[in-house]
Amino acid sequence: MEDKMFGCTFKIVGNNLSLILRPALDSDVPKMAKDLSDWEVRKYLGFVEGLTENGEREWIKKTAEDKSCITWLIQPEGITEAIGSTGLHRLNDAHSCISGLAIWDKNWWRKGVAYTSHIGRTWFAAKQMEKYTITSFVFSPNIGSWKALEKVGYTRTGIEPVSKVVNGAFVDKYIYTWINPLYTSILFPNGIPEEYAPSIKKAKETLELGDAYIKYI
Ligand SMILES: CC(C)(COP(=O)(O)OP(=O)(O)OC[C@H]1O[C@@H](n2cnc3c(N)ncnc32)[C@H](O)[C@@H]1OP(=O)(O)O)[C@@H](O)C(=O)NCCC(=O)NCCS
């Protein structure tokens, strides 16, 4: 992992999708800069600025060198460009990390891309990187985002009320946690707390889906 801060390439085939998760290419830059400058895409990512092609080139360079994160671009098979990205951050925290995702091509929203990509990223964090927990942050109106997280076994563990203004209204920030079912005996020596049991069950099913869906290519 020391020299690969973009993730190695793999494919996830399931949910009527075939997604390739791979490092960024120079040819991704124009679409990234254009699509990620769209306010509808940007508004729940926590930034207000638009992006330039030079800025995105710089982002690729910095991401490739950043040993505290691992990032993949998401490309549906048969399409020539990436439509989004997903990643794990703060990998220096021994047993935990932070996750994030953006599908910047709006033509691909509501087709299961976030859910299916989460299966791949979560499986990788749990099975290849031995992470015990993963944390994600979501602004409250971003229903598609928290639904996709809940589908793979994240559970809402906190809230930062009225944390940001979006389109003139204060919105909350939700904190979501994914607990690795492979380590519950270490994490909960006295038994899994009742409130986490349903999400840990879903997390276990997610790892099984990952085993079936993921292929290194
Ligand atoms: C939010 C986002 C990640 C959702 O991705 P997606 O690929 O469209 O999500 P999925 O298709 O996997 O959908 C997951 C679930 O959310 C639902 N959903 C998706 N978008 C929704 C929306 N706008 N409103 C209500 N539900 C929505 C889907 O119907 C699905 O639920 P179901 O399985 O019960 O049908 C995507 O729109 C996006 O990247 N937006 C811009 C950047 C961003 O906000 N990133 C997340 C930051 S935390």
The ligand as a Gaussian input file, in Angstrom:
#p B3LYP/6-31G(d) Opt

LIG

0 1
 C      -26.089000      11.014000      -3.044000
 C      -25.481000      10.034000      -4.048000
 C      -24.180000       9.486000      -3.458000
 C      -26.452000       8.862000      -4.281000
 O      -25.836000       7.989000      -5.220000
 P      -26.704000       7.015000      -6.126000
 O      -25.771000       6.191000      -6.921000
 O      -27.730000       7.807000      -6.857000
 O      -27.419000       6.138000      -5.006000
 P      -28.057000       4.681000      -5.214000
 O      -28.624000       4.595000      -6.602000
 O      -27.091000       3.648000      -4.794000
 O      -29.293000       4.749000      -4.216000
 C      -29.260000       4.348000      -2.857000
 C      -30.663000       4.508000      -2.285000
 O      -30.972000       5.894000      -2.142000
 C      -32.127000       6.230000      -2.907000
 N      -31.891000       7.552000      -3.463000
 C      -30.878000       7.942000      -4.272000
 N      -30.985000       9.259000      -4.531000
 C      -32.080000       9.704000      -3.868000
 C      -32.712000      10.959000      -3.764000
 N      -32.233000      12.050000      -4.382000
 N      -33.829000      11.060000      -3.003000
 C      -34.321000       9.981000      -2.354000
 N      -33.751000       8.742000      -2.410000
 C      -32.655000       8.613000      -3.181000
 C      -32.231000       5.143000      -3.968000
 O      -33.558000       5.039000      -4.441000
 C      -31.766000       3.937000      -3.171000
 O      -32.774000       3.503000      -2.293000
 P      -33.563000       2.098000      -2.503000
 O      -32.516000       1.036000      -2.581000
 O      -34.443000       2.045000      -1.317000
 O      -34.270000       2.284000      -3.806000
 C      -25.220000      10.748000      -5.424000
 O      -26.404000      11.407000      -5.794000
 C      -24.094000      11.761000      -5.376000
 O      -22.939000      11.384000      -5.496000
 N      -24.429000      13.049000      -5.198000
 C      -23.430000      14.136000      -5.246000
 C      -22.294000      14.038000      -4.239000
 C      -22.728000      13.629000      -2.849000
 O      -23.692000      14.158000      -2.314000
 N      -22.004000      12.661000      -2.274000
 C      -22.265000      12.169000      -0.943000
 C      -21.651000      13.045000       0.070000
 S      -21.928000      12.412000       1.696000

